């Protein structure tokens, strides 16, 4: 019984962390896009899609951090590469 309660509490903490990280990334990209109005709407939609992909990769990495370090590292690496590409596209 206690084990089940601890697992639920841990799962709730993990999901709260994942949701917070996702919202933070989306908020950062939204603020950058809002204050840089040189982008067309189509470009903004693509950048927001890229931001969602980065969020998914980061959350996936956080999820697998305790379970499988290889998957977590690969996910973080892909998220970091995608974030670099997004920054280059937004600066250019």
PyMOL commands that set and color helices and strands:
alter all, ss='L'
color gray80, all
select helices_A, chain A and resi 2-35+41-64+69-91
alter helices_A, ss='H'
color red, helices_A
deselect
rebuild
show_as cartoon
